[in-house]
Amino acid sequence: VSHPAEVLIIRLSASEPALDAFLSFDCDLNHEVATSQHQISLGGRAPDHVEPNYSPVKPVVAYKNEKDSDSIRYAVSARIIYTDGTVCNEAYRLFVTGAREMVIAVAIHSNYAGYQIKRDNDKNTVLNASIATLDRIMGRSYDDLYEEHIKDYQSLYNRVSLSLSPHTTFQLPTSQRLAALSSKMDDPSLLALILNYARYLLISSSRQGTQPANLQGIWNPLVQPPWSSNYTANINVEMNYWIAESLNLPECHLPLIGLIDELAQSGAKTSKDYFGMGGWMAGHNTDLWRKSSLVSGTASYAYWPMAGLWLCQHLWQHYTFTQDELFLRNTALPLMTGAAQFLLDYMVEDAEGYMLTCPSTSPENNYFIPGINSDDAQMLKSISPRNRMAERKNITCAIDAFTTMDITMTRELFNHILEADKILGTESDFDTKINAVLSKLPPLKIGKYNQLQEWSEDFEECTPAM
């Protein structure tokens, strides 16, 4: 898959001119197929609605009438750009006979132009865009396209190398090496392999001008993928990008930074309309349309308006690694300040003078309420398999006056803003406000198991160390 040429290239070859093949498209979405000499195209539109994979609602997939639909249109075109065989076509397929070699190029386009930008819904527009991409590479050889792709990929990949002591498992299939880890077999070179795999994934799925990597990324094959293949911002999307700066892939970080910028725009409306507050916020889940509002469901995952804090760490990381003061001034600092303004409006002072993020949750975590027992057998049955919780006969809770996660991210965000203002010479009254809150944040506490205490009190956690 070539990023510079924006095409997928497939080469098939045989030792003799005896290669016979046919090309066709299949798709789970509504579509039409057309062929011409050497080319086959498929065009269609995405569903207007797809239920999440955990939803019992039917139908799972819903389409509106063509004239009423505003769903995304897409097109994919494949062209045989070289063969020494004979090519012919029928209504839905291309045929190649008597070939020693054939090279196929595939281009995919959609009419998505941005989360707030009106789309061109003419099906021919997106189809012509896919064909135009193929037109641009006509006359180029497979070797030329391949070398361009390798040069582009290695310009990122070759920036970092990690070599750890080889082991006798080095030649084993990766699946066997992973299985051997459970027996505590020493295999340090496997860690280097995993690191390189992570770099491959990010380089392949997050390039400038594209969408950032989501749950299943560009490898999602499903119409109804797990968790809708969205951006889960209570850890998953952050994890995708933890390596971006430390492994010298700052360009691959830019799609996420673009998402944060757009999410702040929708998050400002959510902050105002939902909370009556300033700045911007985001819940635990967002998507292509930059959803920032909270979702329905159990508070442990549904109520968490603090995604903006965590995402802002990526802005600071990008600055600290690149030392790009223009980025810090024009992008990072305004976004961090907006997230901080929401915090200032959201936080409350308790009787002891501490500033708290109340009400607060620890994403997808719960604790057991002391002294309250339950005879709800169904609730107890659901605890272990569904929520990964230890078996206890107490009712669980997800809401607290504050959590260590919230307070730690608040402290980091405020300190990053203060440091940014110092670097840029833009200190203001806003710094005075956040300094005042910093001095009133509750301290970290150590619990009875010598663990960092997550909750305001030393509650028994349903999922320790989560």
Secondary structure, 3 states (H helix, E strand, C coil): CECCCCEEEEEEECCCCCEEEEECCCCCCCEEEEEECCEEEEEEECCCEECCCCCCCCCCEECCCHHHCCCCEEEEEEEEEEECCEEEECCCCEEEEEECEEEEEEEEEECCCCCCCCCCCCHHHHHHHHHHHHHHHCCCCHHHHHHHHHHHHHHHHCCCCCCCCCCHHHHCCHHHHHHHHCCCCCCHHHHHHHHHHHHHHHHHHCCCCCCCCCCCHHHCCCCCCHHHHCEECCCHHHHHCCHHHHCCCHHHHHHHHHHHHHHHHHHHHHHHHHHCCCCCCECCEECCCCCCCCCCCCHHHHCCCEHHHHHHHHHHHHHHHHCCHHHHHHHHHHHHHHHHHHHHHHCEECCCCCEECCCECCCCCCEEEEEEECCCHHHHHHHHHHHCCCCCCEEEECCECCEHHHHHHHHHHHHHHHHHHHHHCCCCHHHHHHHHHHCCCCCCCECCCCCECCECCCCEECCCCC
